[in-house]
Amino acid sequence: MRITALSAQIRNPNRVNISIDGKYRFSLDITQVGDLGIKNGQEISEEQLAEYERESEFGKLYARTLEYCLMRPRSAREVRDYLYKKTLSKKYKTRKGEIKDREGISQSVTERVFDRLVERGHIDDERFARYWVENRNQRKGTSMRKLQSELYQKGVDRQIVESVFDKSSRSDDEELTKIIAKKRAKYDDEKLIAYLARQGFRYDDIKSALAEID
């Protein structure tokens, strides 16, 4: 087999389409092309082709997962859950209307993507926890207990959560005042207390906050 064409993609110039014996076969990130030493006219074996296709799969998944991580900080569990879904087979419809299964990405590739993201600092549970505590419902107000529960659900270690809480400037007193100011006109005291309790605030703290405002 011979590589017969390397051409930049129109929508993404950083990816290069690779043709084998006159037909498109796979694409690679431009950096991967250089790292792998791929050149036009190069003869390749079946083993090399398989390796290049694995690199193609890795490069595309890494780019998609990096974009997912850059939308906002993610916990390690969130990223693992995202990658796990990529290993599942999916049904698709052919041009003839037939329903077929498309095989998911191998676990070895997803583990490699995860390790690369950790290595480059895109996955960091402590940074994620700081972001979550300082930004979660900042305008609406949220109890520290609820924030703590959310972080545990996202797989963040208890010691990390406690450390981040110790350094945070947020407090339940301020959060209660914030919520009461927004909700007082909409609810009577009974409904407001029930609402605040659902947000994770302690009953005694709620009563004290309401009394102080009154």
PyRosetta script that sets phi, psi and omega in degrees:
from pyrosetta import init, pose_from_sequence

init()
pose = pose_from_sequence("MRITALSAQIRNPNRVNISIDGKYRFSLDITQVGDLGIKNGQEISEEQLAEYERESEFGKLYARTLEYCLMRPRSAREVRDYLYKKTLSKKYKTRKGEIKDREGISQSVTERVFDRLVERGHIDDERFARYWVENRNQRKGTSMRKLQSELYQKGVDRQIVESVFDKSSRSDDEELTKIIAKKRAKYDDEKLIAYLARQGFRYDDIKSALAEID")
pose.set_psi(1, 151.8)
pose.set_omega(1, -178.1)
pose.set_phi(2, -136.8)
pose.set_psi(2, 139.1)
pose.set_omega(2, 173.5)
pose.set_phi(3, -75.4)
pose.set_psi(3, 121.3)
pose.set_omega(3, -173.6)
pose.set_phi(4, -110.8)
pose.set_psi(4, -9.3)
pose.set_omega(4, 178.4)
pose.set_phi(5, -163.6)
pose.set_psi(5, 140.1)
pose.set_omega(5, 171.0)
pose.set_phi(6, -126.6)
pose.set_psi(6, 119.6)
pose.set_omega(6, -177.6)
pose.set_phi(7, -139.8)
pose.set_psi(7, 137.0)
pose.set_omega(7, 179.6)
pose.set_phi(8, -67.9)
pose.set_psi(8, 139.5)
pose.set_omega(8, 176.7)
pose.set_phi(9, -68.8)
pose.set_psi(9, 145.5)
pose.set_omega(9, -178.5)
pose.set_phi(10, -69.0)
pose.set_psi(10, -44.8)
pose.set_omega(10, -177.3)
pose.set_phi(11, -76.9)
pose.set_psi(11, -27.8)
pose.set_omega(11, -179.2)
pose.set_phi(12, -137.9)
pose.set_psi(12, 91.0)
pose.set_omega(12, -177.4)
pose.set_phi(13, -60.5)
pose.set_psi(13, -15.7)
pose.set_omega(13, 179.3)
pose.set_phi(14, -81.2)
pose.set_psi(14, -5.9)
pose.set_omega(14, 175.3)
pose.set_phi(15, -111.1)
pose.set_psi(15, 143.0)
pose.set_omega(15, -175.3)
pose.set_phi(16, -117.0)
pose.set_psi(16, 126.2)
pose.set_omega(16, 175.1)
pose.set_phi(17, -79.5)
pose.set_psi(17, 132.9)
pose.set_omega(17, -179.0)
pose.set_phi(18, -113.2)
pose.set_psi(18, 126.0)
pose.set_omega(18, 177.3)
pose.set_phi(19, -106.7)
pose.set_psi(19, 137.5)
pose.set_omega(19, 177.6)
pose.set_phi(20, -115.8)
pose.set_psi(20, 124.2)
pose.set_omega(20, -179.7)
pose.set_phi(21, 50.5)
pose.set_psi(21, 43.4)
pose.set_omega(21, 173.5)
pose.set_phi(22, 85.9)
pose.set_psi(22, -0.6)
pose.set_omega(22, -178.8)
pose.set_phi(23, -126.9)
pose.set_psi(23, 141.1)
pose.set_omega(23, 177.5)
pose.set_phi(24, -60.0)
pose.set_psi(24, 136.4)
pose.set_omega(24, -178.6)
pose.set_phi(25, -123.9)
pose.set_psi(25, -43.3)
pose.set_omega(25, -179.4)
pose.set_phi(26, -163.2)
pose.set_psi(26, 175.0)
pose.set_omega(26, 177.0)
pose.set_phi(27, -130.5)
pose.set_psi(27, 155.2)
pose.set_omega(27, 179.6)
pose.set_phi(28, -137.2)
pose.set_psi(28, 153.7)
pose.set_omega(28, 169.6)
pose.set_phi(29, -64.1)
pose.set_psi(29, 146.4)
pose.set_omega(29, -176.5)
pose.set_phi(30, -58.5)
pose.set_psi(30, -32.3)
pose.set_omega(30, 177.0)
pose.set_phi(31, -67.1)
pose.set_psi(31, -38.9)
pose.set_omega(31, 178.9)
pose.set_phi(32, -63.4)
pose.set_psi(32, -38.3)
pose.set_omega(32, 179.4)
pose.set_phi(33, -58.5)
pose.set_psi(33, -44.2)
pose.set_omega(33, 179.1)
pose.set_phi(34, -68.3)
pose.set_psi(34, -42.4)
pose.set_omega(34, -178.4)
pose.set_phi(35, -64.4)
pose.set_psi(35, -37.2)
pose.set_omega(35, -178.4)
pose.set_phi(36, -85.3)
pose.set_psi(36, -7.3)
pose.set_omega(36, 178.6)
pose.set_phi(37, 68.0)
pose.set_psi(37, 31.9)
pose.set_omega(37, -177.9)
pose.set_phi(38, -77.9)
pose.set_psi(38, 132.4)
pose.set_omega(38, -178.8)
pose.set_phi(39, -136.3)
pose.set_psi(39, 150.9)
pose.set_omega(39, 176.1)
pose.set_phi(40, -64.2)
pose.set_psi(40, 136.3)
pose.set_omega(40, -179.3)
pose.set_phi(41, 88.5)
pose.set_psi(41, -3.6)
pose.set_omega(41, -178.0)
pose.set_phi(42, -71.5)
pose.set_psi(42, 134.1)
pose.set_omega(42, 174.4)
pose.set_phi(43, -86.7)
pose.set_psi(43, 138.0)
pose.set_omega(43, -178.0)
pose.set_phi(44, -133.5)
pose.set_psi(44, 154.8)
pose.set_omega(44, 178.5)
pose.set_phi(45, -94.3)
pose.set_psi(45, 173.1)
pose.set_omega(45, 175.9)
pose.set_phi(46, -60.9)
pose.set_psi(46, -38.6)
pose.set_omega(46, 180.0)
pose.set_phi(47, -64.7)
pose.set_psi(47, -42.3)
pose.set_omega(47, 178.2)
pose.set_phi(48, -65.2)
pose.set_psi(48, -40.8)
pose.set_omega(48, 178.3)
pose.set_phi(49, -60.1)
pose.set_psi(49, -44.4)
pose.set_omega(49, 179.4)
pose.set_phi(50, -62.4)
pose.set_psi(50, -39.8)
pose.set_omega(50, 179.0)
pose.set_phi(51, -64.8)
pose.set_psi(51, -44.8)
pose.set_omega(51, -179.9)
pose.set_phi(52, -62.9)
pose.set_psi(52, -38.5)
pose.set_omega(52, 179.4)
pose.set_phi(53, -68.5)
pose.set_psi(53, -34.7)
pose.set_omega(53, 174.8)
pose.set_phi(54, -65.6)
pose.set_psi(54, -40.0)
pose.set_omega(54, 178.1)
pose.set_phi(55, -64.7)
pose.set_psi(55, -36.8)
pose.set_omega(55, 177.5)
pose.set_phi(56, -62.3)
pose.set_psi(56, -46.0)
pose.set_omega(56, 179.4)
pose.set_phi(57, -62.1)
pose.set_psi(57, -44.0)
pose.set_omega(57, 178.9)
pose.set_phi(58, -62.0)
pose.set_psi(58, -46.5)
pose.set_omega(58, -176.9)
pose.set_phi(59, -61.6)
pose.set_psi(59, -42.9)
pose.set_omega(59, -179.2)
pose.set_phi(60, -68.1)
pose.set_psi(60, -42.7)
pose.set_omega(60, 180.0)
pose.set_phi(61, -67.6)
pose.set_psi(61, -39.7)
pose.set_omega(61, 178.7)
pose.set_phi(62, -60.7)
pose.set_psi(62, -44.1)
pose.set_omega(62, -179.1)
pose.set_phi(63, -62.8)
pose.set_psi(63, -42.8)
pose.set_omega(63, -179.7)
pose.set_phi(64, -67.0)
pose.set_psi(64, -41.4)
pose.set_omega(64, -178.0)
pose.set_phi(65, -71.7)
pose.set_psi(65, -35.2)
pose.set_omega(65, 175.8)
pose.set_phi(66, -62.2)
pose.set_psi(66, -43.2)
pose.set_omega(66, 177.9)
pose.set_phi(67, -60.4)
pose.set_psi(67, -40.8)
pose.set_omega(67, 177.5)
pose.set_phi(68, -60.6)
pose.set_psi(68, -41.4)
pose.set_omega(68, -179.6)
pose.set_phi(69, -71.9)
pose.set_psi(69, -28.6)
pose.set_omega(69, -176.7)
pose.set_phi(70, -83.7)
pose.set_psi(70, -14.7)
pose.set_omega(70, 177.0)
pose.set_phi(71, -62.2)
pose.set_psi(71, -40.1)
pose.set_omega(71, 171.4)
pose.set_phi(72, -165.2)
pose.set_psi(72, 159.0)
pose.set_omega(72, 176.6)
pose.set_phi(73, -55.4)
pose.set_psi(73, 141.9)
pose.set_omega(73, -179.6)
pose.set_phi(74, -122.2)
pose.set_psi(74, 147.4)
pose.set_omega(74, 173.2)
pose.set_phi(75, -77.6)
pose.set_psi(75, 161.6)
pose.set_omega(75, 178.6)
pose.set_phi(76, -59.6)
pose.set_psi(76, -38.5)
pose.set_omega(76, -179.5)
pose.set_phi(77, -65.9)
pose.set_psi(77, -39.5)
pose.set_omega(77, 178.7)
pose.set_phi(78, -59.6)
pose.set_psi(78, -43.4)
pose.set_omega(78, -178.5)
pose.set_phi(79, -68.9)
pose.set_psi(79, -40.4)
pose.set_omega(79, 178.0)
pose.set_phi(80, -62.7)
pose.set_psi(80, -40.7)
pose.set_omega(80, 177.9)
pose.set_phi(81, -63.8)
pose.set_psi(81, -41.0)
pose.set_omega(81, 178.3)
pose.set_phi(82, -61.1)
pose.set_psi(82, -45.4)
pose.set_omega(82, -178.6)
pose.set_phi(83, -70.1)
pose.set_psi(83, -35.6)
pose.set_omega(83, 179.3)
pose.set_phi(84, -59.6)
pose.set_psi(84, -41.0)
pose.set_omega(84, -179.9)
pose.set_phi(85, -61.1)
pose.set_psi(85, -28.1)
pose.set_omega(85, 179.7)
pose.set_phi(86, -72.8)
pose.set_psi(86, -17.5)
pose.set_omega(86, 179.8)
pose.set_phi(87, -84.5)
pose.set_psi(87, -11.4)
pose.set_omega(87, -176.8)
pose.set_phi(88, -81.3)
pose.set_psi(88, 141.1)
pose.set_omega(88, 176.7)
pose.set_phi(89, -71.6)
pose.set_psi(89, 150.0)
pose.set_omega(89, -179.1)
pose.set_phi(90, -130.8)
pose.set_psi(90, 147.4)
pose.set_omega(90, 177.8)
pose.set_phi(91, -85.9)
pose.set_psi(91, 144.7)
pose.set_omega(91, 176.6)
pose.set_phi(92, -144.6)
pose.set_psi(92, 160.1)
pose.set_omega(92, -178.0)
pose.set_phi(93, -104.8)
pose.set_psi(93, 129.1)
pose.set_omega(93, 178.3)
pose.set_phi(94, -77.9)
pose.set_psi(94, 171.5)
pose.set_omega(94, 178.5)
pose.set_phi(95, -62.4)
pose.set_psi(95, -24.8)
pose.set_omega(95, 178.9)
pose.set_phi(96, -86.3)
pose.set_psi(96, 1.1)
pose.set_omega(96, 178.8)
pose.set_phi(97, 87.7)
pose.set_psi(97, 6.7)
pose.set_omega(97, 179.6)
pose.set_phi(98, -80.5)
pose.set_psi(98, 143.8)
pose.set_omega(98, 177.4)
pose.set_phi(99, -97.5)
pose.set_psi(99, 122.0)
pose.set_omega(99, -179.6)
pose.set_phi(100, -130.6)
pose.set_psi(100, 165.5)
pose.set_omega(100, 177.6)
pose.set_phi(101, -98.1)
pose.set_psi(101, 133.1)
pose.set_omega(101, 173.5)
pose.set_phi(102, -102.2)
pose.set_psi(102, 123.0)
pose.set_omega(102, -177.0)
pose.set_phi(103, -63.9)
pose.set_psi(103, 140.4)
pose.set_omega(103, 178.6)
pose.set_phi(104, -75.9)
pose.set_psi(104, 172.2)
pose.set_omega(104, -179.9)
pose.set_phi(105, -74.5)
pose.set_psi(105, 144.3)
pose.set_omega(105, -176.9)
pose.set_phi(106, -67.7)
pose.set_psi(106, 149.9)
pose.set_omega(106, -179.5)
pose.set_phi(107, -63.8)
pose.set_psi(107, -32.4)
pose.set_omega(107, 179.6)
pose.set_phi(108, -62.9)
pose.set_psi(108, -35.1)
pose.set_omega(108, 178.0)
pose.set_phi(109, -71.1)
pose.set_psi(109, -43.0)
pose.set_omega(109, -179.4)
pose.set_phi(110, -65.4)
pose.set_psi(110, -36.5)
pose.set_omega(110, 177.6)
pose.set_phi(111, -65.7)
pose.set_psi(111, -38.3)
pose.set_omega(111, 179.1)
pose.set_phi(112, -66.0)
pose.set_psi(112, -40.3)
pose.set_omega(112, 177.3)
pose.set_phi(113, -62.5)
pose.set_psi(113, -45.5)
pose.set_omega(113, -180.0)
pose.set_phi(114, -59.9)
pose.set_psi(114, -47.1)
pose.set_omega(114, -178.8)
pose.set_phi(115, -62.0)
pose.set_psi(115, -38.9)
pose.set_omega(115, 179.6)
pose.set_phi(116, -66.4)
pose.set_psi(116, -39.8)
pose.set_omega(116, 179.1)
pose.set_phi(117, -65.2)
pose.set_psi(117, -38.8)
pose.set_omega(117, 176.3)
pose.set_phi(118, -64.7)
pose.set_psi(118, -46.0)
pose.set_omega(118, -178.3)
pose.set_phi(119, -58.1)
pose.set_psi(119, -36.4)
pose.set_omega(119, -177.1)
pose.set_phi(120, -94.4)
pose.set_psi(120, 8.7)
pose.set_omega(120, 172.9)
pose.set_phi(121, 80.3)
pose.set_psi(121, 14.9)
pose.set_omega(121, -179.5)
pose.set_phi(122, -86.3)
pose.set_psi(122, -12.5)
pose.set_omega(122, 174.8)
pose.set_phi(123, -123.0)
pose.set_psi(123, 117.1)
pose.set_omega(123, -177.1)
pose.set_phi(124, -154.0)
pose.set_psi(124, 105.7)
pose.set_omega(124, -174.8)
pose.set_phi(125, -63.5)
pose.set_psi(125, -33.0)
pose.set_omega(125, 179.1)
pose.set_phi(126, -67.6)
pose.set_psi(126, -44.6)
pose.set_omega(126, 178.0)
pose.set_phi(127, -63.7)
pose.set_psi(127, -40.4)
pose.set_omega(127, 178.1)
pose.set_phi(128, -61.3)
pose.set_psi(128, -45.0)
pose.set_omega(128, -178.7)
pose.set_phi(129, -62.8)
pose.set_psi(129, -40.8)
pose.set_omega(129, 177.6)
pose.set_phi(130, -61.3)
pose.set_psi(130, -44.9)
pose.set_omega(130, 179.3)
pose.set_phi(131, -60.4)
pose.set_psi(131, -45.1)
pose.set_omega(131, -175.2)
pose.set_phi(132, -64.5)
pose.set_psi(132, -44.5)
pose.set_omega(132, -178.2)
pose.set_phi(133, -67.4)
pose.set_psi(133, -40.2)
pose.set_omega(133, -174.8)
pose.set_phi(134, -82.8)
pose.set_psi(134, -16.2)
pose.set_omega(134, -175.0)
pose.set_phi(135, -118.8)
pose.set_psi(135, -19.8)
pose.set_omega(135, -175.7)
pose.set_phi(136, -65.4)
pose.set_psi(136, 117.2)
pose.set_omega(136, 178.5)
pose.set_phi(137, 47.6)
pose.set_psi(137, 44.1)
pose.set_omega(137, -177.6)
pose.set_phi(138, -61.8)
pose.set_psi(138, -37.8)
pose.set_omega(138, -179.0)
pose.set_phi(139, -79.0)
pose.set_psi(139, -39.4)
pose.set_omega(139, -175.9)
pose.set_phi(140, -81.8)
pose.set_psi(140, -29.9)
pose.set_omega(140, -177.1)
pose.set_phi(141, 94.5)
pose.set_psi(141, 136.7)
pose.set_omega(141, 179.8)
pose.set_phi(142, -149.2)
pose.set_psi(142, 140.2)
pose.set_omega(142, -179.8)
pose.set_phi(143, -71.1)
pose.set_psi(143, 152.4)
pose.set_omega(143, 177.7)
pose.set_phi(144, -64.3)
pose.set_psi(144, -34.3)
pose.set_omega(144, 178.7)
pose.set_phi(145, -62.6)
pose.set_psi(145, -40.8)
pose.set_omega(145, 179.2)
pose.set_phi(146, -67.9)
pose.set_psi(146, -41.4)
pose.set_omega(146, 177.5)
pose.set_phi(147, -60.2)
pose.set_psi(147, -42.9)
pose.set_omega(147, 179.2)
pose.set_phi(148, -60.7)
pose.set_psi(148, -45.9)
pose.set_omega(148, 179.7)
pose.set_phi(149, -61.7)
pose.set_psi(149, -41.5)
pose.set_omega(149, -179.7)
pose.set_phi(150, -63.8)
pose.set_psi(150, -40.7)
pose.set_omega(150, -179.9)
pose.set_phi(151, -66.5)
pose.set_psi(151, -39.8)
pose.set_omega(151, 177.1)
pose.set_phi(152, -62.9)
pose.set_psi(152, -40.6)
pose.set_omega(152, 179.2)
pose.set_phi(153, -63.7)
pose.set_psi(153, -28.1)
pose.set_omega(153, 179.3)
pose.set_phi(154, -89.5)
pose.set_psi(154, 8.7)
pose.set_omega(154, 171.4)
pose.set_phi(155, 85.9)
pose.set_psi(155, 12.2)
pose.set_omega(155, -178.4)
pose.set_phi(156, -78.4)
pose.set_psi(156, 134.3)
pose.set_omega(156, -178.3)
pose.set_phi(157, -61.5)
pose.set_psi(157, 143.0)
pose.set_omega(157, -177.4)
pose.set_phi(158, -56.9)
pose.set_psi(158, -41.3)
pose.set_omega(158, -178.5)
pose.set_phi(159, -64.1)
pose.set_psi(159, -37.5)
pose.set_omega(159, 178.1)
pose.set_phi(160, -65.7)
pose.set_psi(160, -44.0)
pose.set_omega(160, -179.9)
pose.set_phi(161, -60.4)
pose.set_psi(161, -47.4)
pose.set_omega(161, -178.4)
pose.set_phi(162, -63.2)
pose.set_psi(162, -40.2)
pose.set_omega(162, 179.1)
pose.set_phi(163, -63.6)
pose.set_psi(163, -43.1)
pose.set_omega(163, -179.6)
pose.set_phi(164, -67.1)
pose.set_psi(164, -40.1)
pose.set_omega(164, 178.9)
pose.set_phi(165, -64.0)
pose.set_psi(165, -39.2)
pose.set_omega(165, 179.8)
pose.set_phi(166, -61.3)
pose.set_psi(166, -31.6)
pose.set_omega(166, -176.4)
pose.set_phi(167, -94.4)
pose.set_psi(167, -7.0)
pose.set_omega(167, -175.6)
pose.set_phi(168, -78.5)
pose.set_psi(168, 147.2)
pose.set_omega(168, 177.5)
pose.set_phi(169, -89.6)
pose.set_psi(169, -6.6)
pose.set_omega(169, -179.4)
pose.set_phi(170, -74.1)
pose.set_psi(170, 149.0)
pose.set_omega(170, 177.0)
pose.set_phi(171, -144.1)
pose.set_psi(171, 152.9)
pose.set_omega(171, 179.8)
pose.set_phi(172, -63.8)
pose.set_psi(172, -32.7)
pose.set_omega(172, 179.3)
pose.set_phi(173, -60.9)
pose.set_psi(173, -46.8)
pose.set_omega(173, -179.9)
pose.set_phi(174, -67.9)
pose.set_psi(174, -39.0)
pose.set_omega(174, -179.7)
pose.set_phi(175, -65.9)
pose.set_psi(175, -40.4)
pose.set_omega(175, 177.7)
pose.set_phi(176, -61.6)
pose.set_psi(176, -46.5)
pose.set_omega(176, 179.2)
pose.set_phi(177, -58.3)
pose.set_psi(177, -40.9)
pose.set_omega(177, -179.5)
pose.set_phi(178, -62.7)
pose.set_psi(178, -47.1)
pose.set_omega(178, -177.5)
pose.set_phi(179, -69.7)
pose.set_psi(179, -43.3)
pose.set_omega(179, -179.2)
pose.set_phi(180, -60.2)
pose.set_psi(180, -40.4)
pose.set_omega(180, 179.0)
pose.set_phi(181, -61.5)
pose.set_psi(181, -33.1)
pose.set_omega(181, -178.9)
pose.set_phi(182, -83.4)
pose.set_psi(182, -32.8)
pose.set_omega(182, -170.6)
pose.set_phi(183, -103.6)
pose.set_psi(183, -12.5)
pose.set_omega(183, -171.5)
pose.set_phi(184, -57.7)
pose.set_psi(184, -38.7)
pose.set_omega(184, -176.7)
pose.set_phi(185, -73.0)
pose.set_psi(185, -18.9)
pose.set_omega(185, -175.6)
pose.set_phi(186, -94.0)
pose.set_psi(186, -25.0)
pose.set_omega(186, -174.1)
pose.set_phi(187, -124.5)
pose.set_psi(187, 148.9)
pose.set_omega(187, 167.3)
pose.set_phi(188, -78.2)
pose.set_psi(188, 173.2)
pose.set_omega(188, -173.6)
pose.set_phi(189, -60.0)
pose.set_psi(189, -40.5)
pose.set_omega(189, -177.8)
pose.set_phi(190, -62.7)
pose.set_psi(190, -46.8)
pose.set_omega(190, -179.8)
pose.set_phi(191, -69.9)
pose.set_psi(191, -35.2)
pose.set_omega(191, 179.3)
pose.set_phi(192, -66.3)
pose.set_psi(192, -41.5)
pose.set_omega(192, 177.8)
pose.set_phi(193, -61.8)
pose.set_psi(193, -43.2)
pose.set_omega(193, 179.2)
pose.set_phi(194, -63.5)
pose.set_psi(194, -40.5)
pose.set_omega(194, 179.1)
pose.set_phi(195, -63.5)
pose.set_psi(195, -46.5)
pose.set_omega(195, -178.2)
pose.set_phi(196, -65.5)
pose.set_psi(196, -35.6)
pose.set_omega(196, 177.7)
pose.set_phi(197, -64.3)
pose.set_psi(197, -37.9)
pose.set_omega(197, 178.2)
pose.set_phi(198, -66.7)
pose.set_psi(198, -24.6)
pose.set_omega(198, 178.3)
pose.set_phi(199, -82.9)
pose.set_psi(199, 0.2)
pose.set_omega(199, 174.6)
pose.set_phi(200, 98.7)
pose.set_psi(200, 4.3)
pose.set_omega(200, 179.8)
pose.set_phi(201, -81.7)
pose.set_psi(201, 147.9)
pose.set_omega(201, 178.9)
pose.set_phi(202, -76.4)
pose.set_psi(202, 146.0)
pose.set_omega(202, -175.4)
pose.set_phi(203, -59.0)
pose.set_psi(203, -45.2)
pose.set_omega(203, -178.6)
pose.set_phi(204, -62.0)
pose.set_psi(204, -39.2)
pose.set_omega(204, 178.8)
pose.set_phi(205, -66.1)
pose.set_psi(205, -38.3)
pose.set_omega(205, 179.6)
pose.set_phi(206, -63.6)
pose.set_psi(206, -47.3)
pose.set_omega(206, -179.5)
pose.set_phi(207, -62.3)
pose.set_psi(207, -39.6)
pose.set_omega(207, -179.7)
pose.set_phi(208, -66.0)
pose.set_psi(208, -42.5)
pose.set_omega(208, 179.9)
pose.set_phi(209, -63.8)
pose.set_psi(209, -42.5)
pose.set_omega(209, 179.9)
pose.set_phi(210, -65.8)
pose.set_psi(210, -42.0)
pose.set_omega(210, 179.5)
pose.set_phi(211, -63.5)
pose.set_psi(211, -41.1)
pose.set_omega(211, -178.8)
pose.set_phi(212, -65.4)
pose.set_psi(212, -41.2)
pose.set_omega(212, -179.8)
pose.set_phi(213, -67.3)
pose.set_psi(213, -41.0)
pose.set_omega(213, 178.7)
pose.set_phi(214, -62.6)
pose.dump_pdb("model.pdb")
